[in-house]
Amino acid sequence: MKWNKGDPPAVGWYPARFARDTTQAWQNGYRWWDGRVWSWPAFPHENEFRAARWATKKEVKSYNQEIIWGTP
């Protein structure tokens, strides 16, 4: 996984985590990028209804610079 800083190129789900997370507890989370702000994380074991719920929960915009997103 290559981790990237800044805004993703398009709206959608991305593997994402806080850059400062060294515990790897949140490594496999996905967040929805709406073009402006990240959602709370969803995880692979959750169903689509729970993931959709987390997508509606928005992080504080100032966290954008602290969240890194992955590409294979």
N, CA, C and O atoms as a DFTB+ gen file, in Angstrom:
288 C
 N C O
     1  1       0.844      -1.175       0.000
     2  2       0.000       0.000       0.000
     3  2       0.892       1.241       0.000
     4  3       1.813       1.363       0.807
     5  1       0.602       2.143      -0.907
     6  2       1.278       3.439      -0.920
     7  2       0.358       4.450      -0.236
     8  3      -0.790       4.631      -0.642
     9  1       0.872       5.104       0.802
    10  2       0.081       6.081       1.551
    11  2       0.335       7.483       1.007
    12  3       1.476       7.875       0.761
    13  1      -0.748       8.223       0.827
    14  2      -0.701       9.551       0.230
    15  2      -1.239      10.608       1.185
    16  3      -2.134      10.338       1.986
    17  1      -0.691      11.803       1.094
    18  2      -1.171      12.951       1.864
    19  2      -2.011      13.834       0.956
    20  3      -1.925      13.740      -0.269
    21  1      -2.810      14.678       1.550
    22  2      -3.621      15.605       0.775
    23  2      -4.956      14.997       0.374
    24  3      -5.318      13.908       0.819
    25  1      -5.673      15.710      -0.466
    26  2      -6.998      15.273      -0.900
    27  2      -6.901      14.199      -1.984
    28  3      -6.061      14.299      -2.879
    29  1      -7.749      13.177      -1.910
    30  2      -7.800      12.170      -2.972
    31  2      -8.291      12.791      -4.284
    32  3      -8.862      13.882      -4.276
    33  1      -8.073      12.107      -5.400
    34  2      -8.437      12.665      -6.701
    35  2      -9.932      12.660      -7.011
    36  3     -10.374      13.389      -7.899
    37  1     -10.723      11.848      -6.293
    38  2     -12.149      11.734      -6.600
    39  2     -12.934      11.354      -5.353
    40  3     -12.363      10.870      -4.376
    41  1     -14.225      11.573      -5.389
    42  2     -15.132      11.153      -4.324
    43  2     -15.137       9.629      -4.272
    44  3     -15.086       8.972      -5.312
    45  1     -15.199       9.059      -3.057
    46  2     -15.294       7.607      -2.935
    47  2     -14.690       7.071      -1.657
    48  3     -14.235       7.824      -0.796
    49  1     -14.695       5.746      -1.552
    50  2     -14.113       5.043      -0.410
    51  2     -12.618       4.852      -0.651
    52  3     -12.182       4.520      -1.753
    53  1     -11.843       5.075       0.422
    54  2     -10.391       4.884       0.356
    55  2      -9.908       4.199       1.628
    56  3     -10.438       4.461       2.707
    57  1      -8.899       3.315       1.517
    58  2      -8.209       2.882       2.723
    59  2      -7.599       4.154       3.307
    60  3      -6.907       4.892       2.605
    61  1      -7.852       4.408       4.575
    62  2      -7.378       5.660       5.168
    63  2      -7.152       5.492       6.658
    64  3      -7.804       4.687       7.324
    65  1      -6.214       6.271       7.158
    66  2      -5.901       6.236       8.588
    67  2      -5.233       7.550       8.975
    68  3      -4.823       8.335       8.120
    69  1      -5.133       7.769      10.276
    70  2      -4.387       8.927      10.757
    71  2      -2.897       8.640      10.578
    72  3      -2.425       7.557      10.922
    73  1      -2.178       9.585      10.055
    74  2      -0.738       9.415       9.815
    75  2      -0.002       9.092      11.105
    76  3       0.974       8.342      11.088
    77  1      -0.449       9.640      12.207
    78  2       0.250       9.448      13.484
    79  2      -0.090       8.128      14.175
    80  3       0.463       7.835      15.235
    81  1      -0.996       7.320      13.591
    82  2      -1.395       6.052      14.200
    83  2      -0.284       5.026      14.036
    84  3      -0.117       4.446      12.962
    85  1       0.463       4.807      15.087
    86  2       1.559       3.837      15.047
    87  2       1.148       2.482      15.620
    88  3       1.925       1.528      15.570
    89  1      -0.069       2.391      16.166
    90  2      -0.513       1.137      16.778
    91  2      -1.010       0.137      15.753
    92  3      -1.128      -1.051      16.055
    93  1      -1.301       0.594      14.555
    94  2      -1.858      -0.209      13.471
    95  2      -3.254      -0.724      13.791
    96  3      -3.755      -1.614      13.105
    97  1      -3.890      -0.175      14.825
    98  2      -5.239      -0.591      15.191
    99  2      -6.264      -0.171      14.146
   100  3      -7.302      -0.818      14.007
   101  1      -5.992       0.893      13.417
   102  2      -6.944       1.429      12.448
   103  2      -6.445       1.253      11.017
   104  3      -6.959       1.903      10.107
   105  1      -5.476       0.405      10.804
   106  2      -4.841       0.256       9.502
   107  2      -5.789      -0.227       8.412
   108  3      -5.629       0.165       7.256
   109  1      -6.761      -1.054       8.734
   110  2      -7.606      -1.630       7.693
   111  2      -8.945      -0.907       7.548
   112  3      -9.901      -1.474       7.018
   113  1      -9.018       0.335       8.013
   114  2     -10.246       1.107       7.887
   115  2     -10.381       1.766       6.529
   116  3      -9.394       2.046       5.848
   117  1     -11.625       2.006       6.153
   118  2     -11.944       2.732       4.930
   119  2     -12.747       3.960       5.321
   120  3     -13.581       3.912       6.225
   121  1     -12.486       5.057       4.633
   122  2     -13.235       6.280       4.881
   123  2     -13.793       6.799       3.567
   124  3     -13.188       6.635       2.507
   125  1     -14.963       7.429       3.657
   126  2     -15.592       8.033       2.496
   127  2     -15.082       9.462       2.355
   128  3     -15.170      10.253       3.294
   129  1     -14.549       9.791       1.181
   130  2     -14.124      11.150       0.875
   131  2     -15.232      11.771       0.031
   132  3     -15.542      11.273      -1.051
   133  1     -15.835      12.868       0.525
   134  2     -16.954      13.487      -0.194
   135  2     -16.520      14.666      -1.062
   136  3     -17.354      15.399      -1.595
   137  1     -15.220      14.836      -1.195
   138  2     -14.688      15.956      -1.966
   139  2     -14.332      17.142      -1.104
   140  3     -13.743      18.114      -1.576
   141  1     -14.699      17.057       0.183
   142  2     -14.443      18.162       1.109
   143  2     -13.907      17.687       2.458
   144  3     -13.011      18.309       3.030
   145  1     -14.457      16.585       2.961
   146  2     -14.098      16.100       4.299
   147  2     -14.231      14.571       4.355
   148  3     -15.008      13.977       3.608
   149  1     -13.464      13.950       5.248
   150  2     -13.491      12.498       5.442
   151  2     -14.617      12.083       6.371
   152  3     -15.045      12.851       7.233
   153  1     -15.094      10.855       6.185
   154  2     -16.064      10.269       7.111
   155  2     -15.327       9.574       8.252
   156  3     -14.099       9.485       8.262
   157  1     -16.101       9.088       9.202
   158  2     -15.567       8.191      10.209
   159  2     -15.194       6.887       9.503
   160  3     -15.704       6.610       8.417
   161  1     -14.310       6.079      10.105
   162  2     -13.891       4.848       9.422
   163  2     -14.932       3.732       9.481
   164  3     -15.680       3.596      10.449
   165  1     -14.953       2.947       8.421
   166  2     -15.715       1.700       8.355
   167  2     -14.688       0.588       8.148
   168  3     -13.584       0.833       7.659
   169  1     -15.060      -0.628       8.523
   170  2     -14.120      -1.739       8.466
   171  2     -14.694      -2.907       7.668
   172  3     -15.912      -3.061       7.579
   173  1     -13.819      -3.729       7.089
   174  2     -14.260      -4.814       6.212
   175  2     -15.281      -5.779       6.836
   176  3     -16.092      -6.355       6.112
   177  1     -15.257      -5.965       8.141
   178  2     -16.193      -6.907       8.774
   179  2     -17.609      -6.338       8.904
   180  3     -18.535      -7.069       9.252
   181  1     -17.785      -5.041       8.628
   182  2     -19.098      -4.410       8.771
   183  2     -19.916      -4.551       7.482
   184  3     -19.361      -4.610       6.385
   185  1     -21.233      -4.603       7.634
   186  2     -22.090      -4.723       6.457
   187  2     -22.282      -3.358       5.794
   188  3     -21.840      -2.334       6.315
   189  1     -22.949      -3.361       4.636
   190  2     -23.100      -2.123       3.867
   191  2     -23.956      -1.088       4.588
   192  3     -23.780       0.111       4.369
   193  1     -24.878      -1.524       5.442
   194  2     -25.712      -0.564       6.175
   195  2     -24.896       0.203       7.209
   196  3     -25.054       1.413       7.368
   197  1     -24.036      -0.507       7.898
   198  2     -23.184       0.157       8.890
   199  2     -22.158       1.053       8.189
   200  3     -21.884       2.159       8.655
   201  1     -21.595       0.586       7.082
   202  2     -20.648       1.413       6.326
   203  2     -21.327       2.693       5.850
   204  3     -20.737       3.771       5.919
   205  1     -22.552       2.580       5.371
   206  2     -23.293       3.767       4.926
   207  2     -23.526       4.727       6.091
   208  3     -23.494       5.945       5.916
   209  1     -23.758       4.176       7.266
   210  2     -23.942       5.024       8.455
   211  2     -22.655       5.798       8.757
   212  3     -22.697       6.999       9.024
   213  1     -21.522       5.112       8.714
   214  2     -20.248       5.792       9.011
   215  2     -19.934       6.843       7.950
   216  3     -19.320       7.866       8.253
   217  1     -20.349       6.600       6.719
   218  2     -20.104       7.571       5.648
   219  2     -20.815       8.897       5.913
   220  3     -20.369       9.944       5.445
   221  1     -21.919       8.857       6.661
   222  2     -22.647      10.101       6.973
   223  2     -22.045      10.848       8.161
   224  3     -22.331      12.028       8.363
   225  1     -21.223      10.170       8.936
   226  2     -20.567      10.798      10.095
   227  2     -19.272      11.441       9.624
   228  3     -18.369      10.746       9.158
   229  1     -19.174      12.734       9.738
   230  2     -18.024      13.459       9.191
   231  2     -17.003      13.809      10.265
   232  3     -17.348      14.185      11.386
   233  1     -15.738      13.673       9.887
   234  2     -14.645      14.114      10.752
   235  2     -14.603      15.644      10.728
   236  3     -15.188      16.280       9.851
   237  1     -13.923      16.205      11.677
   238  2     -13.685      17.637      11.699
   239  2     -12.789      17.971      10.506
   240  3     -11.793      17.286      10.270
   241  1     -13.132      19.005       9.762
   242  2     -12.394      19.330       8.531
   243  2     -10.899      19.517       8.780
   244  3     -10.087      19.214       7.906
   245  1     -10.531      20.005       9.947
   246  2      -9.107      20.215      10.232
   247  2      -8.339      18.890      10.277
   248  3      -7.110      18.893      10.205
   249  1      -9.045      17.758      10.394
   250  2      -8.382      16.448      10.389
   251  2      -7.930      16.036       8.992
   252  3      -7.122      15.117       8.862
   253  1      -8.436      16.701       7.932
   254  2      -8.064      16.309       6.573
   255  2      -6.558      16.189       6.401
   256  3      -6.072      15.256       5.764
   257  1      -5.826      17.131       6.968
   258  2      -4.369      17.121       6.801
   259  2      -3.700      16.019       7.612
   260  3      -2.530      15.714       7.378
   261  1      -4.418      15.410       8.567
   262  2      -3.837      14.359       9.391
   263  2      -4.149      12.960       8.876
   264  3      -3.546      11.985       9.325
   265  1      -5.081      12.854       7.944
   266  2      -5.490      11.556       7.410
   267  2      -4.744      11.277       6.112
   268  3      -4.685      12.113       5.211
   269  1      -4.179      10.078       6.045
   270  2      -3.512       9.655       4.810
   271  2      -4.377       8.565       4.173
   272  3      -5.081       7.834       4.869
   273  1      -4.317       8.465       2.866
   274  2      -5.151       7.517       2.141
   275  2      -4.280       6.646       1.249
   276  3      -3.226       7.071       0.777
   277  1      -4.739       5.422       1.029
   278  2      -3.907       4.448       0.343
   279  2      -4.326       4.126      -1.070
   280  3      -5.497       4.207      -1.439
   281  1      -3.313       3.752      -1.860
   282  2      -3.521       3.196      -3.186
   283  2      -2.673       1.931      -3.281
   284  3      -1.571       1.871      -2.734
   285  1      -3.190       0.925      -3.975
   286  2      -2.447      -0.339      -4.075
   287  2      -1.110      -0.177      -4.788
   288  3      -0.374      -1.151      -4.948
